[in-house]
Amino acid sequence: MTPGHGSTVDGMLRRSARRTPTRLAVEYGERRWTYEELDTAVSRAASVLLGQGLSPGDRVGAYGHNSDAYLIAFLACARAGLVHVPVNHHLTGDDLAYIVRQSGSALVLADPALAGRLPDGVRTMPLRDTGDALLTRLAAAPVHEGPEPGAEDLVQLLYTSGTTALPKGAMMTHRALVHEYLSALTALDLREDDRPAHALPLYHSAQMHVFLLPCLAVGATNVILDAPDGDTIFDLIEAGRVDSLFAPPTVWIGLANRPDFAGRDLGGLRKAYYGASIMPVPVLERLRARLPRLAFYNCFGQSEIGPLATVLGPGEHEGRMDSCGRPVLFVEARVVDEDGKEVPAGTPGEIVYRSPQLCEGYWDKPEETAEAFRDGWFHSGDLAVRDADGYFTIVDRVKDVINSGGVLVASRQVEDALYTHEAVAEAAVVGLPDERWIEAVTAVVVPRGEVTEAQLIAHARDRLAAFKAPKRVLFVDELPRNASGKILKRELRRRFADG
C-alpha cells in the first residue's frame, strides 16, 4: 500500500490539530487540551506503549471509566498500529476474563480501582492517577515518528453487547471507522462550533465513534463526563458550556422523569441525539413538547457497522416518529426474507447491509463470521420494515419477536402502548413459555405510581388488538440492562421463565 495517505483514525486528529492548533479540543474535569496539545500527547503515548515491548498488530485492552486518558490511549494505539480492545468497565469475573483472553490482549490499560478485577497473570498499565500511569509518563516520552499504519490495518476489536449470546469481537479497520466518521458528521450535522457533552461510556462504540471522534474531526470543543448525571448535564446546559447531547432512551427517560425537568432553563440545548435501543414514541413526544425548538436525531446501527447505519433527522420526525430514518452516506440497506430475497415496501423482514464501514468479521470466530456475512450482505438480526420513501422502522430483534398462538407479535408495539400510561416509568415485553399460547406476551414494568396488572392489561387492550395485549404484567424495581442502555431481555426471559 502506498504510504502517506493518512486515511487513519489518528490521522483525522492530526489534520484538526494542524488546521486549528490552539482551539480547545477536550475538557475533562480541570484538564484542558488544545488540538495541538492533544495531538502531541497522542504521539507521546504511542511511544510509551511501543516502549512496553508491543508490536503493531498486538491487542491492547482498555478497562477504564471515561477520562481524557481513555481517549488518548485509544488514539495512541491507533497511531502506534496497535489494536485497541475496549472493555465494559462493569464486567467482572468470567465475563471480563473472556474478553481479555479471547482477544489475546498483550497489555491491559486499566484504571487503578479496576485493575484488581483482572485475571491473574494479565499484564497491566494504569491509565491515570498513579506515578507510572500513561498520562504521567507523557512528559518524558519522545514524540512517536514511526511508520504510519495502513488504512486496511485493524485498529479496534469492538465486542458486541452480548444481549443474546457470548460477545463477539468485530474487527474494525482504520478505513471502516474513517468512513463511519464521515457518515456521522454529515448525517448528524456536526460542526466546529458545537459544544457536545460526552456522557456515555467511551468503551461503547456509539459515544466514541458516532460522536467524540467525528466531533474531533470537525474541530469541536468536547466535554467528557464521567457519567450521564442529570444534575451535571443540566448545570452545563444552563451555563452555556454544552449545547448537544447523545443518550440512549433509558437516560432520556430518566431526564424527562426528573422533578426539575419542567423548571430548568434548557433552551441552550440545540441538538439531542438518541439511539442504542428503541425510543418509546410517547417518551419522545413528551420531550418534544417540553423542548419544541430542540433538534432530535434518531441514530441506529450496531457495533459491526461502526456503529451508525441510519439516521432520522430533525425535519423527518413528523408522521414517522417510530422510524430510525434512512441509511447514512456510506451504507446501503435492504429488507429481506428468510431466503435473502428483498421484500416489498411495508413487508417485515431482516435488515441487511453493504458498506465500507463494516467490520472484517469476528475475531477468531470463522463460523459466526460466515453466518453473519452471507450472499455479500451483513445480516443484522433486526426485524424491520422499509416504506416507499426509503425510511426504515425497526420492528424488533428477530430473536425478540413473540410467537403467541402461532401469531407473531412485535414487542416494541406493545411497549409503546404501555408507555402511554402515566404510571409506567419503564417497560419491556417478552415472550414466556406457555402451554396454550406457545409464548405468552408478558410485560415487565417499572411503575412510577399506583397501578395494577389488570389496569395495564386493559389499557393495552384499548390500544392494541386483543392478541397483542399482555397476558401478564410483572412489576420490578428496575430492568436489567447493559451499560449502553440496552435492556437484557434474555435475562428477563431466564428470570421469569418458570412463572
Buried (B, 14 or more C-beta within 10 A) or exposed (E): EEEEEBBBBBBBBBBBBEEBBEBBBBBBEEEBBBBBBBBBBBBBBBBBBBEEEBEBEBBBBBBBBBBBBBBBBBBBBBBBBBBBBBBBBEBEEEBBBBBBEBBBBBBBBBBBEBBEBBEEEBEBBBBBEBEEBBBBBBEEBEEBEEEBBBBEBBBBBBBBBBBBEEBBBBBBBBBBBBBBBBBBBBBBBBEBEBBBBBBBBBBBBBBBBBBBBBBBBBBBBBBBBEEBEBEBBBEBBBEEBBBBBBBBBBBBBBBBBEEEBEEBEBEBBBBBBBBBBBBBBBBBBBBBEEBEEBBBBBBBBBBBBBBBBBBBBBEBBEEBBBBBBBBBBBBEBBBBEEEBEEBEEEEBBBBBBBBBBBBBBBBBBEEBBEEBBEEEBBBBBBBBBBEEEEBBBBBBBBEBBBEBEEEBBBBBBBBBBBBBBEBBBBBBBBBBEBEEBBBBBBBBBBBEEEBEBEEBBEBBBEBBEEEBBBBBBBEBEEBBBBBBBBBBBBBBBEBBEEE
